[in-house]
Each structure stands twice: as C-alpha cells, then as structure tokens.
Amino acid sequence: MQKIETGPCACCTVGMCKKKGFVQKSISDIFTFFEECLVNDSIAQRKGLLQSLDPRIKLVSIIVLIFAVAMTRNIFLLAIVYLLTLIFAWASRIELGFFIKRVWVFIPIFAGIIMIPILFNVFMPGDALFTLGTLGPNAHLGPFALPPVLTITRQGVMVAALFVLRVATCVSAAVLLFLTTPRALLFKSLRSLKVPKVYVLTLDMCYRYIFLFTSMVRDFYTAKKSRTLKTLPMIEEQKWVGGRVGYTLIKALNMSEKVHGAMVSRGFNGDIKIMHRYVLHRRDYVACVSVFALSFFLVLVSQNIIWI
C-alpha cells in the first residue's frame, strides 16, 4: 500500500496497446481519403500556373500527353516528363510532398509489386546483375523448368523500371488535372468533348452525394461506439460493417428517387447548366501547342522515327 503507482494500471493499458479495430481503421481511412478530396477544391482555387489555364485545354492536353507517355519506351524521356510534372506541380502551388505522396502511395507502388517477378531470369532471361542462389540443373516448380542459377537480370530491372516510371508519369499528369481544376468545370469540359451527358451527370451526382453518405457512415459508427461497452471480436465487427453497407445501399436508392423527383419538379430536363463562360487566352494556345509538340516528339521517338 505504501508503493505509489505513477503510471496507469494494467487494466487501462490493455486496450490502448491493441491495434485499431477493423471498423475504426476502415472508417478512419475512408474519412482521410475524403478529407483529401476536399483539399483538392482549395488547391484548384489557388493562383498557380495550371489553375490559370482553360479547363478544356488542360483536359485535352493531358489526355494527349498520357497517350504519348503510354507509347514511350525510353526511360530517359520518361524521367524528363516526370520531372516536368513535378515542376508544374510546384508552379501550381501544390506542395511537392503532398503531390508525391498522393501519386506514389497507391498505383505506382502496386505496379512495382506486379512487376517483381519480371526481375528474375525465370521470366526475363538476360545478363545477371545479382545471383540469388543455385537451384541445380534439374530444378522444377511444378510443371515449369527453372534455370540452374536464379538471378536478377539487367533486362528485367530495365523493363520493371520502365513500366513503373510510365505508370507514375501518367498518374502524375492525371492528378495534376484533378488537383488544379474545379469539379464543376472539369465535368463541363467533358461535355465540351462530346462525352455523353448521362455519364457526366452520373459522375457529378456521385461526387456531390458521396460526402453526404460519408457523413452518414460516420454517424453509424459514432452511434455504435457510444453503445459499445467492450471490444467485439473481428468477425462481429465485419458482420456489422456488412449490415451497414446493405443499409447504406437501400438508403442511397431511396434518396436517389427523392433527389430525382425534386430535380424534375424544379425543371430538370437531363442537362445541368453551369454559369461559366470559357475564354481562351494566349497562354492557353501556348500551353496546348507545347504539350502537343512534346507528345508528338515522344510518339516519334517511340516509333524509332527519331533517334536520340
């Protein structure tokens, strides 16, 4: 009794030492994603280089650039184009740390995982860079014959690096478009390219109401957490999430009918008018010509018409 405990008791620290539960981690990740989506609107309002360009010019130019990058097989040119995306991000007042994290955390890393097998001489024979082990002359993996020596080849590394850098460059260009263009203007630009209005309207309505349903999911979880006395097993939390997903789907269907009825009663005829007039400036023409010239050069190099 004379001993003084300076820290919390063991019963209080058991729950704190455990990792986040399945539901809490899922909800936290979802809210983090949508908070970043809200940041996008604030970035699009900044006075930067790409924000000052016409949305139609940006949309067409980046589509053409992505097409040219997808055809490029020169890793040096891809590195230059990727460096240009970083320069344009900086000129558009986008934090480079935020931009690089947003690009590399998901798609390029996933692409790199996909390309791991191509590094080995099992799938890509070539000049050995690193020797991993000796398998013997009669090594087999099921019905497949394996080489006597397992190595990482120079050709495999080059193919994997080319693929990952190509994906990263395309994703960077697309992210620049979405970060520097307000949502409404981006959808209107799609309509100016003769994209069917049913697709554009569906994307617009999804973007508008996904935040509402995100708030509803947060209310679900808050209500559950306020009524929970102890941590439930993983399987029980997964069942709860499955039930809430079904309820959210039913709620979305009911709300879609109500929203459509409200829109029709206010004169909706299948098209949404945005009160914004496009005006092309000299910088828009310069940007368009520059991107088209760069894309044309990349295509010529990829077709071996120009040698560098």
C-alpha positions as a printed NumPy array, in Angstrom:
array([[  0.   ,   0.   ,   0.   ],
       [  2.961,   2.297,   0.504],
       [  4.052,   1.893,  -3.12 ],
       [  2.929,   4.761,  -5.368],
       [  1.904,   3.857,  -8.93 ],
       [  2.923,   6.652, -11.27 ],
       [  1.507,   5.154, -14.45 ],
       [ -1.889,   3.8  , -15.489],
       [ -2.867,   0.36 , -14.246],
       [ -2.558,  -2.71 , -16.428],
       [ -6.313,  -2.958, -16.961],
       [ -6.338,   0.516, -18.523],
       [ -3.415,  -0.102, -20.851],
       [ -4.579,  -3.38 , -22.333],
       [ -6.987,  -1.708, -24.744],
       [ -4.552,   1.086, -25.524],
       [ -1.792,  -1.286, -26.593],
       [ -4.003,  -3.094, -29.047],
       [ -4.135,  -2.016, -32.639],
       [ -7.094,  -0.186, -34.064],
       [-10.129,  -2.372, -34.643],
       [-11.33 ,  -3.303, -38.102],
       [-14.21 ,  -0.836, -38.13 ],
       [-12.236,   2.054, -36.679],
       [ -9.378,   1.603, -39.127],
       [-11.746,   1.339, -42.107],
       [-13.725,   4.437, -41.112],
       [-10.538,   6.383, -40.43 ],
       [ -9.066,   5.542, -43.836],
       [-12.309,   6.472, -45.621],
       [-12.515,   9.855, -43.901],
       [ -8.85 ,  10.57 , -44.605],
       [ -9.433,   9.952, -48.312],
       [-12.45 ,  12.254, -48.5  ],
       [-10.719,  14.975, -46.496],
       [ -8.002,  14.953, -49.154],
       [-10.735,  15.285, -51.78 ],
       [-11.923,  18.434, -50.014],
       [ -8.367,  19.771, -50.093],
       [ -8.464,  19.443, -53.878],
       [-11.065,  22.191, -54.165],
       [ -8.883,  24.569, -52.177],
       [ -5.874,  23.784, -54.388],
       [ -7.925,  24.469, -57.522],
       [ -8.684,  27.974, -56.215],
       [ -5.034,  28.928, -55.818],
       [ -3.333,  31.308, -58.232],
       [ -0.931,  28.93 , -59.936],
       [  0.247,  28.093, -63.435],
       [ -2.165,  25.276, -64.27 ],
       [ -5.058,  26.903, -62.419],
       [ -4.85 ,  29.838, -64.834],
       [ -5.306,  27.658, -67.932],
       [ -8.606,  26.906, -69.621],
       [-10.05 ,  23.594, -68.309],
       [-10.678,  22.319, -71.832],
       [ -7.067,  22.936, -72.809],
       [ -5.837,  21.126, -69.705],
       [ -8.129,  18.162, -70.279],
       [ -7.229,  17.675, -73.944],
       [ -3.519,  18.315, -73.38 ],
       [ -3.187,  15.86 , -70.505],
       [ -5.134,  13.156, -72.374],
       [ -2.774,  13.553, -75.34 ],
       [  0.273,  13.551, -73.058],
       [ -0.859,  10.373, -71.266],
       [ -1.359,   8.671, -74.632],
       [  2.159,   9.664, -75.717],
       [  3.72 ,   8.575, -72.42 ],
       [  1.982,   5.196, -72.656],
       [  3.739,   4.641, -76.018],
       [  7.177,   5.796, -74.853],
       [  9.792,   3.104, -74.254],
       [ 12.71 ,   5.405, -73.459],
       [ 13.299,   5.576, -69.715],
       [ 15.361,   8.773, -70.04 ],
       [ 12.478,  10.609, -71.752],
       [ 10.014,   9.289, -69.183],
       [ 12.203,  10.604, -66.379],
       [ 12.255,  14.04 , -68.032],
       [  8.457,  14.095, -68.419],
       [  8.007,  13.022, -64.794],
       [ 10.365,  15.79 , -63.706],
       [  8.23 ,  18.224, -65.714],
       [  5.13 ,  17.117, -63.778],
       [  6.933,  17.942, -60.529],
       [  7.914,  21.367, -61.897],
       [  4.334,  22.08 , -62.964],
       [  3.075,  20.958, -59.551],
       [  5.463,  23.39 , -57.861],
       [  4.487,  26.182, -60.288],
       [  0.828,  25.464, -59.479],
       [  1.483,  25.965, -55.747],
       [  0.981,  22.321, -54.855],
       [  3.12 ,  21.039, -52.003],
       [  5.573,  18.586, -53.535],
       [  5.41 ,  16.276, -50.517],
       [  1.635,  16.075, -50.78 ],
       [  1.799,  15.604, -54.55 ],
       [  4.441,  12.855, -54.477],
       [  2.656,  11.034, -51.67 ],
       [ -0.662,  11.195, -53.494],
       [  0.908,   9.772, -56.658],
       [  3.249,   7.103, -55.286],
       [  1.345,   5.648, -52.347],
       [ -1.123,   3.686, -54.448],
       [ -0.831,   2.958, -58.175],
       [  2.945,   3.091, -58.926],
       [  3.819,   1.012, -55.848],
       [  1.148,  -1.504, -56.792],
       [  2.551,  -1.563, -60.328],
       [  6.006,  -2.211, -58.886],
       [  4.681,  -5.184, -56.895],
       [  3.152,  -6.599, -60.066],
       [  6.495,  -6.308, -61.877],
       [  8.563,  -8.071, -59.185],
       [  8.51 , -11.472, -60.994],
       [  9.894,  -9.932, -64.18 ],
       [ 13.135,  -9.121, -62.326],
       [ 14.179, -12.779, -62.199],
       [ 15.683, -14.797, -65.026],
       [ 12.82 , -17.268, -64.65 ],
       [ 10.59 , -14.828, -66.555],
       [ 13.095, -12.475, -68.21 ],
       [ 16.355, -14.132, -69.316],
       [ 19.294, -11.785, -69.67 ],
       [ 22.526, -10.517, -68.179],
       [ 22.798, -11.316, -64.469],
       [ 23.086,  -8.409, -62.041],
       [ 22.718, -10.338, -58.771],
       [ 22.922, -14.055, -58.129],
       [ 20.361, -15.238, -55.597],
       [ 21.147, -18.942, -55.473],
       [ 21.944, -22.15 , -57.281],
       [ 18.99 , -24.422, -57.999],
       [ 20.721, -27.205, -59.916],
       [ 20.339, -28.481, -63.487],
       [ 17.009, -30.284, -62.934],
       [ 15.111, -27.729, -60.83 ],
       [ 11.36 , -27.557, -61.429],
       [  8.448, -25.629, -59.979],
       [  5.553, -27.927, -60.72 ],
       [  5.468, -28.388, -64.5  ],
       [  7.785, -25.402, -65.087],
       [ 11.539, -25.837, -65.503],
       [ 13.727, -23.416, -63.56 ],
       [ 17.181, -22.16 , -64.574],
       [ 20.192, -23.707, -62.82 ],
       [ 21.118, -20.341, -61.273],
       [ 18.484, -17.9  , -60.008],
       [ 19.485, -14.311, -60.794],
       [ 18.095, -10.804, -61.18 ],
       [ 18.695,  -9.687, -64.752],
       [ 19.565,  -6.281, -66.1  ],
       [ 16.855,  -6.575, -68.757],
       [ 14.242,  -7.404, -66.118],
       [ 15.215,  -4.41 , -63.993],
       [ 15.002,  -2.109, -67.012],
       [ 11.571,  -3.415, -68.029],
       [ 10.228,  -3.083, -64.471],
       [ 11.672,   0.417, -64.034],
       [ 10.25 ,   1.496, -67.405],
       [  6.787,   0.205, -66.52 ],
       [  6.709,   1.771, -63.034],
       [  8.011,   5.128, -64.273],
       [  5.476,   5.134, -67.115],
       [  2.631,   4.482, -64.676],
       [  3.929,   7.134, -62.264],
       [  4.158,   9.733, -65.043],
       [  0.634,   9.039, -66.319],
       [ -0.797,   9.137, -62.799],
       [  1.071,  12.373, -62.037],
       [ -0.395,  14.048, -65.112],
       [ -3.91 ,  12.908, -64.217],
       [ -3.511,  14.042, -60.595],
       [ -2.362,  17.461, -61.786],
       [ -5.551,  17.769, -63.817],
       [ -7.832,  16.858, -60.912],
       [ -5.983,  18.974, -58.349],
       [ -5.899,  22.168, -60.416],
       [ -9.388,  22.048, -61.959],
       [-12.634,  22.695, -60.063],
       [-15.008,  19.758, -60.23 ],
       [-17.831,  21.61 , -61.989],
       [-15.523,  22.995, -64.689],
       [-13.934,  19.596, -65.222],
       [-17.317,  17.993, -65.833],
       [-18.315,  20.817, -68.15 ],
       [-15.092,  20.275, -70.08 ],
       [-16.043,  16.641, -70.533],
       [-19.337,  17.751, -72.068],
       [-17.449,  20.075, -74.427],
       [-15.589,  16.986, -75.693],
       [-18.946,  15.39 , -76.556],
       [-18.864,  12.874, -73.704],
       [-22.469,  11.631, -73.274],
       [-24.217,  13.721, -70.683],
       [-25.574,  10.67 , -68.855],
       [-22.001,   9.689, -67.902],
       [-21.043,  13.204, -66.904],
       [-24.223,  13.642, -64.863],
       [-23.657,  10.315, -63.102],
       [-20.107,  11.302, -62.138],
       [-21.297,  14.709, -60.964],
       [-24.06 ,  13.305, -58.764],
       [-21.733,  10.665, -57.314],
       [-19.242,  13.338, -56.342],
       [-21.938,  15.546, -54.836],
       [-23.575,  12.927, -52.626],
       [-20.655,  10.729, -51.666],
       [-19.768,  13.246, -48.963],
       [-23.313,  13.077, -47.608],
       [-23.11 ,   9.296, -47.34 ],
       [-19.672,   9.577, -45.773],
       [-21.201,  11.711, -43.024],
       [-23.949,   9.124, -42.615],
       [-21.379,   6.334, -42.21 ],
       [-19.647,   8.413, -39.557],
       [-22.94 ,   8.738, -37.684],
       [-23.374,   4.947, -37.861],
       [-20.006,   4.355, -36.313],
       [-20.421,   7.053, -33.657],
       [-23.757,   5.562, -32.592],
       [-22.249,   2.079, -32.422],
       [-19.215,   3.197, -30.473],
       [-21.302,   5.134, -27.93 ],
       [-23.33 ,   1.972, -27.192],
       [-20.415,  -0.486, -27.057],
       [-19.097,  -1.484, -23.624],
       [-16.276,  -3.782, -24.757],
       [-14.363,  -4.542, -27.925],
       [-16.155,  -7.046, -30.148],
       [-14.395,  -9.896, -31.986],
       [-13.217,  -9.232, -35.514],
       [-15.921, -11.383, -37.084],
       [-18.667,  -9.49 , -35.26 ],
       [-17.323,  -6.131, -36.425],
       [-17.14 ,  -7.413, -40.002],
       [-20.754,  -8.568, -39.785],
       [-21.751,  -5.13 , -38.501],
       [-19.942,  -3.457, -41.401],
       [-21.662,  -5.769, -43.887],
       [-25.064,  -4.905, -42.43 ],
       [-24.341,  -1.17 , -42.589],
       [-23.218,  -1.497, -46.209],
       [-26.563,  -3.065, -47.122],
       [-28.489,  -0.396, -45.224],
       [-26.467,   2.361, -46.907],
       [-27.3  ,   0.876, -50.321],
       [-31.027,   0.896, -49.517],
       [-30.709,   4.454, -48.198],
       [-28.913,   5.533, -51.386],
       [-31.636,   4.07 , -53.615],
       [-34.372,   5.835, -51.654],
       [-32.507,   9.115, -51.666],
       [-31.803,   8.902, -55.405],
       [-35.532,   8.659, -56.111],
       [-36.296,  11.614, -53.856],
       [-33.485,  13.756, -55.321],
       [-34.531,  12.962, -58.901],
       [-38.143,  13.825, -58.115],
       [-37.068,  17.114, -56.547],
       [-34.921,  17.963, -59.574],
       [-37.718,  17.179, -62.038],
       [-40.169,  19.301, -60.064],
       [-37.744,  22.228, -60.418],
       [-37.434,  21.944, -64.201],
       [-34.605,  19.435, -64.663],
       [-34.537,  18.136, -68.249],
       [-31.483,  15.881, -68.214],
       [-28.785,  18.539, -68.534],
       [-27.089,  20.715, -65.921],
       [-26.144,  24.264, -66.867],
       [-23.007,  25.738, -65.31 ],
       [-22.792,  29.521, -65.279],
       [-19.233,  29.781, -66.526],
       [-18.074,  31.059, -69.902],
       [-14.856,  29.733, -71.373],
       [-12.434,  32.338, -72.679],
       [ -9.195,  31.314, -74.373],
       [ -6.082,  33.411, -73.814],
       [ -2.66 ,  33.423, -75.413],
       [ -1.216,  31.275, -72.617],
       [ -3.809,  28.596, -73.385],
       [ -2.716,  28.363, -77.004],
       [  0.951,  28.304, -75.972],
       [  0.304,  25.515, -73.46 ],
       [ -1.696,  23.475, -75.959],
       [  0.897,  23.761, -78.722],
       [  3.738,  22.962, -76.303],
       [  2.085,  19.817, -74.949],
       [  1.094,  18.622, -78.411],
       [  4.643,  19.186, -79.67 ],
       [  6.101,  17.261, -76.715],
       [  3.613,  14.432, -77.2  ],
       [  4.323,  14.264, -80.939],
       [  8.047,  14.101, -80.221],
       [  7.536,  11.253, -77.723],
       [  5.477,   9.303, -80.264],
       [  8.135,   9.777, -82.97 ],
       [ 10.837,   8.533, -80.635],
       [  8.732,   5.567, -79.544],
       [  8.248,   4.575, -83.225],
       [ 12.011,   4.903, -83.868],
       [ 11.403,   7.674, -86.407],
       [ 13.707,   9.957, -84.411],
       [ 16.81 ,   8.542, -82.706],
       [ 18.233,  10.095, -79.577]])
